Structures are given as structure tokens and as C-alpha cells.
Amino acid sequence: MPHLIARRKFLGNLSLATAGFLLNWRRSFAAMPPLTEKAALALPHFPDTYHAFVWRNWSLVPHDTLARVAGTSVQNILSTGLAMGLEKPAPVAKLAWERSYITIIRRNWHLLPRTQLTDLLGWDEKRFEFTLREDDFLYEKLGSFKPSCAPVQYQPPSAATAAIGEVMKREFPEGLPKSREPLFHFIRELSDPKNSLHGVPSAGFSPRLGYSYFALYGDPLLDAASDPYPDAYLARLAASGIDSVWIHIVLHKLVPFPWDAFQSEGHETRLKNLRKLVDRAAKHNVKIFLYLNEPRTWPASFFEKYPRLKGAEAGGVVSLCTSHPHVQAYLRNGIAAITRAVPGLGGFFSITASENRTNCWSHGQGAGCPRCGPRGGPAVIAELNHNYAEGIRKGMEKREDGPVPELIVWDWGWPAGWGKQIIPALPKEVLLMSVSEWDVTIERGGVKSSIGEYSISAIGPGPRARVHWDAARFAGIRTMAKIQAGNTWEIAAVPYIPALRNVAEHAAALRAEKVDGLMLGWTLGGYPSPNLAVVALMMKEKDLRPEEAMARVAAARYGAAGEAVTRAWEAFSKAFSEFPFGGGLYFSPMQTGPANLMWNVGTGYQATMVGFPYDDLARWRGHYPQEVYVRQLRKVADGFAEGLETLRKETGGLRLPADEAKKLMFEQEVAEAVAVHFRSAANQCEYIALRGDEAGKALRAALLEDELRLARRMLVLQRGNSTLGFEASNHYFYTGEDLLEKVLNCRFLLDAGG
């Protein structure tokens, strides 16, 4: 039977303890019973945790903060880092500090106890809990538990400190590579009016919905300074064919929560910032959509005062029952208030059977609710979307201007068979959106699989989407396709995957399918890439062939190098079509690449969702035999490397204008990063499989040497291109210190015998 795994299935399989933590806003992290007593990972390439703490936070955290947390002086922090061979860092920029918190949390998760971690961030408990809970499942990405860590304390430099410095001198005899771009430089570039793109946006499907390449996910409307959509960036998106963008909201943070006003603190500020954003975006012919995943669950203690509102209970949290008229009124009134307060709002899109636990049937456990259980999931979800739509209608009653906001109903997470019951019962004015590539069957390396979502290596649409679109059309409802045009979790650590033949063919298929609108990506894929430009062209010109769209986009971006780039895209697309898509999609080291540490003995840790791959080879490869999985990874890596080598040969003698030369260099860096990541992932798989095998000692050593080389090369690439290693909902998967630590890690293992 073809293998399929989706994010919805993964989240649905989380432990009840995990779900209870994630959605329980009132229980403090400290008060929870420990989910594990597991000790943090040992890092034998450092003499102690203090040295690892200094290393990992060297360029991201101000040194006076490091000194305070470690109980020492700034001079001692500086002396330790310099003795280990780190370069004297520039002051931490405000932009980097505000946007690196997930990277900082992740790299200190195995180093610091909770109290020191919150101190490092300068946060209180409330903000820490909110971030773990609401920042795109961050707690799951971290493994759903906090490892046991002893407090970090200052340790004076020793011979071991100096030894690390000697390793760095040997590995980088000419010094560390210089940085051409600091971290997050791309935000300044995309926000600079001088770099705005101007073109004719696609006149095809609408809405054409995208997400910011650099938005802060958790509470983006609270701080107007953390602008997810600067004007110049909106202009670039519009020129790339996007006419709508979305942001994440929590309803009770945007409108008053009728049962506990404290929970809505700051809602006026958020609404004000939303109005400003909508007005600014309109100047670029871009609409703003809000993501609805409502109503959120509450702890059992909440329902002691409001027992009639209680719905299904699971994992220590309880749903606000959407079959109760008071909850329905809250949803309608809340959406109406937003609609009234924000003229020009593009609309909302809803997820009703996944992500956060919301309505009683959202995670399939509605039988526990006396009201929703007998009604069944399809009836509850259809009614919930009716309440959303009624809220929009109610909000328009007292408004005299602006278009009517749209409601996009996403079928994501609906169990098999539910769509046939839900779709005919939906309001006729909504759009029904389905993941295009869902259920597309593939065969990679002789292994059969079925796509769940997030794929550029496979081309949709698939049977599930077609069935739901047909049902929608029969019911008189418009249709939308959700795709990933820019990049996917196949590799999210690059701004886009330059497999443009696949993207163009997918667009052609959707054009033939005659869907009404497109969602071009989830939290990843919002870079103004050639991928988006190709989709826009394909949507605009109904007879345009994929190769023609690719050639025109390449010529516009790269001038005389356009033909060579088009040929490279063909090679990259062929290579990427070998990606071993399957159950390991979220868990493999594709995002961390050569920054993922090597372990000569098993860690005992299980890989987490796009967080920590650890050394969990079994989970990485999923249903693929290890040999097949590695072979497919190497096909992708080799195909990109060969295509890139040809591109460099064919364009090396061209004298391009500065702007075209810069874009061509960027394209080459992105392609090389893909090759490096996949080669490293294959190396890591082989190394783990060879652990404990004396006959494999020489090959293990060769793999470690190659990982050293790849880490050094990725350091050069990232210091020249700040987009590499970044994704909006995870921030930087790695920075320079992580790659340098990998060098230290590999050298330690080589010195220890491999």
C-alpha cells in the first residue's frame, strides 16, 4: 500500500500530554509534571556546558546578557570565545535580536534549564509559554519535553579551551571566511524601495495567496515595528503575481473574549495595526487574509465557571463547544467586529480539522461531547464555517464601504469521506481549497509512495483534490488549489527550490483544472522567486507552455545567461524528482544539512518535526530501505551539483550587467546549498548505519572528512547569502557558529577514531 504521511496525521498522533501542554494557556511550564527525566545531550567536543553556551550564543546574544546568565563578566565571556578561535563579533543588531528567538531557544534547549533560558531571552513566563504554544508548534519541534539541564556557570579557560582554538587554526589556516551579508540582511534588501520590482501582476486566478518570507508567526500584529510586509516587499510580491497575503491570528487576541477580558489585552493595538497593514497593502493591490483556527481550547478549570460551554476534552484541555449558541455568537460577533473595524480586509481562511485543537471534532474526538458527538464531525464543521460566514455578513451590515471579505474553507485534515458531506452543506459564497498534490502516487527508487502535501518533487493535482473540487462545483462553490510554489519541507532552508519545470507543469495542470484561486505556500515559499514569476505567467497566459514560461522568466532575470539558467532548471527539476518523499519528510536533516552533529554512539533521542534530527535514521528514512533512501538523496545532490557545474561553465565567460550578475550568483548559491544539504544528509545516513562496524572505519572517516568540507563550504555560502538556512516559522535552522561546531565535532570524532 502506498505510504503517506501528512502534517495533520503527525500532529494527530501527538501524545495527549503534548497536546495538553501546547494548548493550556494557564498551567505554567514549571508546574507541569516532567514529561521526561531524560538528560540533555552530552557534547564531548566541548570541555563543559559553559564553553558550549559561549560558542552557541556568541554572535546572536549580547555579551552582557551571556555574562549575566553565566554569572561572570563580559571580559570573561570574550576571553573564552576568543581562546576557542571565534572571531570578535559585531554588536548584536536589534533586527537580529528580535528575530532570532527560535534559533536561540533551539540551540540552548539542551544547554540551559528553563530559568536560565528565559533569562537569556529577557522574557517572562507568560511570553515564553505563549511562544512555545502559538509559534507554529514550536514545542513539538523541540520534542514536546525539556531535557534536564544543570545551570550553566562560568568556568575559567583551560588547556581544553586552547585546544579548541588550535583546531580552529588548523581547519581555517587563513582565518574564518569573511561575511558579505550579516544574518537577516535579506530583510533590508527586500524592504528597500530601491530594490522594488515593478511588473504586470498575473491577471489569472484570484485570490493568489502567499505568506511573508520573514513574518514573525506567533503574534505579528502586536508590535508594529516587526512589519511582516514592508511596502517595498509588497511591491515585489505584487510584481511576482501575488494579489493576497495572509497572517496568523488568535481570535481572542484580536477581539474581546466575553468570558475573560484579560485574555484580550492589547486587542485594540492589534486591530489598529491590522487596519494600517490592510491600507498599506491596498496601495500595492494586495489584500490581507486572516488565518482562522478557532475557537481555541481552554483548561478544564475555565469550565468550572462556564460548564454549559464545555465540549470534548482531551489532553488536559477542553473545546469551547461550537454547537452551543453562546460560542457560536462569540465566533460570529468576533468576526463581525473585525469585518466592521477593518474595511478592505481581503478575508479569512479556515482550518477546522487540524493544527490546534479547536472544535470538538477538530482532532476526531468529538464523540466525547454530548452535543457534537451525536451530530458527527461533518455537520459540526459545516456549521462552524457557516458561523464564520455569518460573522462576515453581520460585519458588513453596518459598513458602507469596501469589498465583502472572502471566506476560504480549507479541507486540510478532513478525514476520508467527510468532504462529500461537508462541501454541499457549506455557504455558497465561500471558496473550497484543497491541497493539489495530495494522494499523487509516486515511485522513487522502486519504492511506491503517496504524497501527503508539501511537494515540488511531485506534480499535482491528485485524486483527493479533484474529488473535492468536483463536489464544490456541483454545489455551486468556487475552488482553490493550495500548492507550494517556492519551496517545501523537502528542503525549506533555501529561499526557493529551483526545480522550475516541476513548478511550471503543476501550474499548467491547475490552469487546465480551471480552479478559481491559488494558495502559493504555507509559512515557507514567500521569497519573490523565479518560481512565483513562472506561476504568474502560466496563470496569465492560457496557452503558454512550461518551457516558454521558464525561458521568459530566465531571460528577464538573467539576460544573456537566461538560456543556460533554463537548462540548469531542467537539470535541477529532473534531479529533484528523485526526492525520497515519505514518512521522514519532517524528521530528516534536510533543513539542518551539514550543521547537524555527528554521533559515534546513538543518542537515544527521537527526531522531531523540523526541529532536531538527532541521529534517528529509522525515522528519517521512513518506509524506504536505508540503501534506497541514501541512493535517492545522492541522486538529488549529484543532479544539482552537475547542473550547477554546467551552468557555471556556460556562464563563466559572460559579462553581465551588475544586477543580472548578482541574480545569477544568487541562483548558483541556492542550487549549491541544495546540493550540499542533500549530500550531507546522505553522508549522515551512511555514517549512522556504519557505527560499531570495525570494517567500516575507513568509510566513516571519509564521511567525516566530507562533512568537514561541506560544513566549511556552507559557512562560506551562508556568509555570502543571508537567505540560506532561514525559514520564517523556524528562523535560522543554523548560523555560522553551528557550522563551526560541526567542524569541531567532526574533528573530535576523527581524532577519537571515527
N, C-alpha and C positions, 0 to 999 in steps of 0.2 A: 504493500500500500504506500503511495507517495507520502513522503514525510512533509509535514507542515508545522511551523510554529509561528505564532504571532505575538506581538507585544501584549495584546489583550489576554491571550492564553497564559503568558508568563506571569502577568500581574494577577490573573485569577488564581494561579497556583501558589501565590504567596501564602505564607503561614498566617493564621489568624492573629498571632501575636504581632506580626509585622503590620498587618492592616490596622490593628488596633492602635499601634503607635502612630502610624502615619496620619491618621485622621482624628486623633484625640487631641484636641487643641488645649485642653485644660490640664491633663495629667502632666506633670513635669517629667522631663527626661531623667532627672536624678531620682525621682520617686518610683520609677518603674522597676519591677524586678529585673535583674540582669537576664538578657536573652542568651547569654553565653558567658562562661568564665574563661574563654579562650584567650591565651596570652597574645600580645601583639607579635608581629613578625620580628625575628632577630635579624639584624643587619651586620653580619660579621665583617663586611668590608669597612665598617667604621669601628673605632675603638670603644665607643659608647653612644648612647642615645643623644647626649648633648652635642656631639660632633655632627650626627645626622641632622639634628634640629637646626644647627647653624647652616649647614650645607643646603638643606632643602628650602630654607626660607631666606637665603642670602640676598637675593635681588627682588623679592616680592614683598617683604615686610620691613618696615623701618627698623633700623638697628637699635634705636632706643626702646622700641617695643620688644624686640628679641631680648635685650638686656633685662628689661623689667620681668619678663616671663621666666627667664633663667636665673634671676636673682644675682645679676652681675653688672658690669659696666659696659658701656658702648665700646670702649677701648679693648676690653677682653673679647667681645664678640668679633671685633675687627681683627684682632691678633689671631684668633683661632681660624677664621676663614682664610686670611692671607697665608697663614702657615700651611694650610691644606692645599694651597695652589689656586684658590679662587681669586679672581681679579677684583680690584676695588670697585664696588658697584656705584652707579649713579644714584642720586636720591630717588626714592620711590615716588613716581608720578601719581598725582591724585587720581587720574583716569585709571591707571593700572590697579591702584589700591581698591577703588570702588568696584572694579570688575573682575577681580581675581579671587573672590572669597571661596568659590567652589574648588578652585585649584589649591588654595591654601588648606581648606578643610581636608581635601583628599590626601594631600601629601603629608599631613600631620595626623591622620586618623590612626596610624599605628605608632605614633610617637608620643602624643600628649594625652593626658587624662582630660576629661571634659572641662574641668575648671580652667586648666591652662589653655585649652583650645579656645574657649570663649574669651579669655583674657587676651589671647593673641589677636583675635579678630576685633576686640574692643566692643563686643556685643553683650547684651543682657540675655537672660534665659528665654524671654519671650521671642526675641528676634531669632535666636538660634533654633528654637523649636519650629517657628514658622518657616524658616528656610529649609530645614530637614523635611518638613511636611509638604510644603507647597512648591518648592523649586524643582518641578518636573521629576518627582520621585527620587529625590537625592538620597533619602535614607535607604531605599532599595539599592541604588547604585553603590552605596557604601557597604552593602551586605546585610542590612537590617539588624546590625548589632554594633556596639562599640567595643573594640578589643580592650583588654585590660592593660593599662599603661601606668607605669610609675611616674611620678613627677620628674620633669627634666630639671637638673641643677647644673650649674657651671662646673666644668672640670678643667683644670689648668692644662695647657698644651704639654704634650709628652713626646717621646720618641715616635709613637704611633701617629701622632699628628704630623710630624715632619715626614714620616714615611709616605703618607698620602700625598704630601706636596711633591715628593720625589717622583711618585708615579705620574703625577700630572706633568711634571717637567719632561719625563721620558715620552709620554704619549703626545705631548704638544711642545716639541722642542723649539718651535718658533713662536710660542705663546698661543693663547686661545684665539680662535678666529674673531675678528672684529665684527661688531654688529652694525649692519647697514640700516636696519629698522628696529626700533625698540618694540617690545610687545604692545599690541593694540594700535600700532601705527596705522593700520588699515582703517580704523575708525576716523582718524583725522583725514585720511585720504578720501574716504567715501563721503565725509561731511564737508569737504572743501568745495565751495561753489565753483572754483576754477576747474575742478575735475568733473563737473556735471556733464552728463551725456544728454544730448537732445536728439530726438528722432521721432518717427511716426509710430505711436503705440499700435499694438495689434487691434484691428477692427473686427476680430473674430469673436470667440466665445467670451461671455461675461456672466458672472464675475471671473476674473483671473486672479486668484487669491494667493498671496505669498506671505512670508514671515521675515522679520528683520534678521539680518545676518548677525547682529550683535545686541539684540534686546536683552535686558535683564528679565528673567522669566517670572520670578515669584510675585512681585508687587510693582509692576512697571509704571503705575500712574501716581505713586505716592511722591516720588522725587522728580520734579520737572527737569532737574539738571541731568538726569540719566535718560536722555532723549533716545528712544528706540528708532525714531525716524526723523533725522535731521533733514532740512529742506533739500540739500544737495543730493542726499541719498534717495529721497523720494523721487527726485527728478531722474536719477539713474534707473530706479526701478520702473518708473513710467516709460522711460525710453527702452527698457528691456521688455515691454509688453505687459507689465503688471498694472491692473487697474484697481486692486484692492489689497489691503494687508490686514493682518489680524494681531490681536494681543490677548493675553490671558488675563482673566478677571476672576475674582471670587465675589459672588453677588452681594453677600452681606458686608463686604468691604466697600461697595460702591453705592449702596442704598441702605437706609436704616433697617436693622434687623428687629422685628417687632417684639421679640421676646427677651432681648438682651442688648440694649443700646450700646453698651460698652464695646461689643464686637464690631461695631461700625465706625469706631473712632477714626476720623480722618476722611470720611466718605465725601464730604464737601470738597476737600482738596483734590481727591481723585476725580470727581466729576468735572471740576474746573479744568484740570489738566487734560481730561479726555476731550472736553469741548475745544480747547486750544489745539490739540492734536488733529481733531477732525477738521477744523477750519484751515489749518496749515496744509493738511494733505489734499484738501479740495482744490487748493491753488495749483496742484500738480495733476488734477483729475484722478486722484487716488482716494478710494473710500476706506473707512476703518470698520472692521468687523470685530466683534467680541466673542470669545470662546466661552460657551455655557456648558458647565459640567455641574449641574445643580439639581436639587438642593444638597448642600454638604451635610455630612453626618455629624452627630454630636454625642458626647459621652452619656452613659446611662443616667448619670446624676442630673443632667439637664431635664430629663423626662420625669423626675420626681415632682417637679413643679408643673409640668405640662404633659401629664400621662396620655391625654387624648391624641397628642400629636405623634405618639410613638409608633414606629414602623418596625421593619425587620431588624434584628440585632445579630451582629457577628463581629468577632474580633474585638470586643470591648467597646464598640461604638454602635449607634442606633440611627437608622434612617428617619428623617422627617417624612412621614408618610404622605406621599403625593396624592393618595386617594382621599385625604382629609380636606374639607373645604377651606380651613384656615391656612393650610400650607399652600393650597392652590392659589388662594388670594394673595399670599406673600409673593409667590412667583409672578403672578400677573401684575400686581402693583409695583413690584421691583422693576420689572422690565418696562412697564409703562412709565415709571419715573425716569428711567434712563432715556427712553424714546422721547419724552417731553423735554428733558433737560438738554439733550444733545441733538439739535436739528442737523441734518446732514449725515448722521450716522449711517454707515453702509448696511449694517445689520448684525446678525448673530449667527453662530453655528453651534449646533448641539451635539454632544456625545452623551448617550443615555444608557449605555450598557458596558461601560469600561472606565478606565482611568480611575479616578477617585470613586470610592463607594458613595453613591448618591441615593437615587430612588430605591425602593425596596427590592426591585428586580435587577438592579444595575450590575450585580455580580452573581445573578442566578439564584439568589437565596430568598426570593420573595415569599416562598411558602410559609415562612415564619411570621408573616404579617397577617392578622385576621381579616384585614380589608383587602389588601393587594393579593394575598395568596389565592383566594378563590377566583379572582379576576384573571390571573395569568399575566405573564410578562408582556406579551404583545399589546394587550388592552391598556396596561399601565403606561407603557412607553408612548403609545399613540396619544393617549390623553395628556401626558406630560408635554408633548410637543404642541398639542392644542392650547395648553395653558401658556406656553411661550408665545405662540402666535396671537392669542387673545391679548396678552400683555402689550404686544406691539400695536394692535388695533386700538386698544384703550389709550395708549400713549399718544396716538395720532388724533384722537377726538378733540383735544384742546390745542392742537397745533395747527397753525395756518400756513406754515412754510416747510420746505424741504421734502425730499422724496420719502416714500414709505420704506423703512428698513426691511431688508430681506431676512428670511429665516432659512438657513441651510440645515437640513436634517441629515446627519452623517450616520450611516448604518453600521459604523465600526463597532464590533463586539457583539452585534446581534447574533444569537445562536442560529444554527441552520434551521430554516423553516419559519423563523419569526418574521422575516421580511415580507412574505406573502400575506401575512395577517396585518402587519403594521402599515405597510405602504398604502393600501386602499383606504385606510382609516385616517390618514394624515390630512391636514388642511390643504386645500388645493393650491394655495398661493406659495407654498414652500418649494424649495429645491431639494431633491433627494440625491445625496452624494454617496458614492461607493468607491472603494479603493480599486483602481483599474486592474492592477496586475494580480489581484487576489485569485488564488486557485489556478493560475497558469502552471501547467505541468512542464517540468524540465528534466533533462538527464545530463549530468555532469560527471565525467569520468566513469560512465557506466552505471551511476547511481541515480535512481529516479527520486525526484522531489516535487513538491508543490509549493509555489510561492505564497507566502502569507501577506507580505507588504514590504515596503521599503526596498524596492529593487530597480536598479538600472540595468543589471545584467540580464534580466528577463523583460520581455516586451509584452505589454497588455494590449487590449483588455482580456480578462479571463471570464470564465463562465459565471462566477458569482455576481460580478458587476453587471453583466449583460442581463441576467435573470431579474435583478432588482431594477435596472433601468427600464426593461420592458414592462414590469409591473407598474412602475411610476408613470410611464407614458400612457398605459392603458387607463390609469386613474386620472389622467389629465394633469400630471405633476411634472414639472421640468426636472432635468437631470444634470448632475455634475460628476466629473471624474476627479478623484484625488490621485495624484501621481507624485513622484519625486523627480523633478526635472534637473535639479542641480547636483545634489549628492544624496547618499543614503547611509544607513548603518552598515552597509557593505564596506564603506570607508567614509567616515564623517570628518576626518582630521585634515581634509583638504577643502578649499572653498567650493570646488566643483569637481566632478569626475569627468574627464574629457573623453567620454565614450559617446560622442555625439551622434553617431549612426544609430545607436540604440534609442537615444532620446528622440531623434527626428522620426524614426519609424513608429515609435509609440504615439507621437503627436499625429502622424498620418492616420494611424488606426483609429484614434479618437475623433479625428475630423470625419472619417468615414462613418463612425458610430453616431455622429450628429448629437453629441451631448451639448448641453447649453452652456456649461461653465467648467472651469478647471480650478482645482486647488493644486498649486505647484510645489508645495512642500510643507512639512511639519516644521519643527524648530530648526531644521537644517535645510540648506539649499538656497538661502536668501542672498547669496552673493550675486551681483549683476554680471552674470557669466555668459559665455557664448551659448551655453545650454539654453538659458532663458531666451536669448535672442533667436535661436533656431526654432524653439517652440512658437514664439510670437510670429515668425514668418510663416510657419506651417499653418497656423491658425488663420492668418490673414489672407493667404492666397490658396484657394481651394484646390488648385491643380498643380501646386508646386511639389516637386519630388524631393525626398530627403537629401539626396546628394546635391541638388541645386541650392537648397536652403543652407546646407553646410558650406558650400563654396562661396555663397554670397556673404555669409557672416564672417568667414575667414578672410575674405578679401577686404571687407570693411574694417576689420580689426588689425590685420597683419600686412596689408598691402601686398607687396611683391612676394612675401613669404606665404601668402594665403594658400596657394596650391599645395605647398609642402605640408602646411598645417592640416589641410583637409585629408591628405594621405595619412598623416600621423593619427588623426582622429579615427580613421578607418581601422588602423592597426590597433589602436587602444580599445576600440569597440569590440573587435574580434577577441582580443585578449580578455577583456572584462567579461565577456560572455562565458568564460570558463570558471567564473567565481563559484566556489562550492557552497551555494546557498542552502541553508538548512537550520537545524536546531541550534547551532553555535553562533548564529548571527550576532546576538547581543553580547556574547561572552568572550569571544576570541580577542587576541591582542591586535586586531586590525586598527583600532583607534590609537593605541599607545605605541604601536610599532616598535622601533628599536629602543624606546625608553623603558619597556617592560623588563624588569630584572630577571636574570637567570638564577636558577636554584639547582645546586648539585644534589640536594635531597628534597623530598617532597615537603611542601609547606603544610599540607593538610587543609588548606583553605579552598573553598569553592568559588569559582569565578562569579562575578556579579555583573548585573546588567550595565554595560558600557561604563563600568567603574574600575574594578580591579580584575584583570585577567588571571593574576597569580600564575600558577603552573598547571592549571586544570585542563589538561589536554583532552580528557574524555568529554568535557562539556564544550570545549572549543569545536571539536570535530563533529559533534552531534551524531548523526546516523552514518556518517562517512567512515569507512575503514581508514586507519591512520595513513597508510601509504597513498591511498587515493586522495585524501584531503591535502596532504603535503604536495603531491604532484599537481593538483589543481591550483594551489597557491603559487607554485613556481611557474605554472603556465601564465598566470596573470602577471607576475613580476617580470618574467622574461619577455613577455609580449610588450609590456610598457617600456622596458629597457631597450629592446631592439627598435621599437617605433621611435623612441626618443633619439637613439643614436643616428638613425636615418634622418630625422628632422634636423638634427644639428649639422650633419654633413651637408644637407641640401640647402641650408640657410646660412651656413658659416661665412660664405663669401659675399653675402648681400649687404649693401649699405642702405639701411632703412632709416627713415626719419626717427628722431628720438622717441616719440610716443609709440610708434609701431615696434621699435626695437625693445622698448620696456615691456610692452604687452607680450611680445614673443618670449622674452626671458621669463616672464611670469608663467606663461604656458608651459615652458620647459621645466620650471621648478615644480609646478604642480604635478606634472607627469612623473618626474623623478621621485617626488615624495611618495606617490602611489607605488612605484616600483620598489622603493626602499622599504615601505611598510609591509608589503606582501612578501618580499624576500626575508625580512626579519621574522615575520610570523611563521614562515616555513622553517627557518633555522631553529626557532624556539621549539616547534613541534618535534623536530628530529632530535634535538638535544635532550628533551624530556624523555623521549622514547628510549634513548641510549643510556640513561642514567643507570648506574650499577652494573653496566656491561663492560667488563675489562677489555674485551675485544674492540669495543667502540671508543676507546680512549683517544685515539688519534683523531677520529672524526669529531668527537666532542671538542677537542682542542681547536680543530679547524673551524668549527661552527662558532666557537667563542671569538676567535680571531676575526671572523667575518662580522660578528655582531659589534666588535670594537670598531671596525671600519665603518659599518652602517651608522652607528651612533655618532661617530665623528663627522660623517658626511651630513647627517640630518641636522647636526648642530650648525654647520655652515649654511645649510638651506634655510633653517628657521631664522637665523640671524640676518638673513637677507630678505626674508619674506615672512612678515608677521602673521599672515593668514594661516600658515602651516601649523598644525597641531591644535587649532581652535575650532570650537563649535559653540553656538550660542547658549545652549542649555547645560553645557558641561564646562564652559570657559576653556582654558588651555588644558588639554589632556597631558601635556608635558611642556616644560620650558628648558632652557639651557642647562640648569642645574640637574634636571632629571637625566638628560643625555650624558652629562659629565659623570653622574653617579653610575650610569650603565657602564661607562668606560672603566671606572674604578671597580665595579662589580665583576666585570669580565676578567680584568687583570688579576683580581684576587683569586678567582676560580682557576685561572690558568696557573698561577703560582702554587695553588693548592693541589694541582694535578688534574684539573679539568673536571 
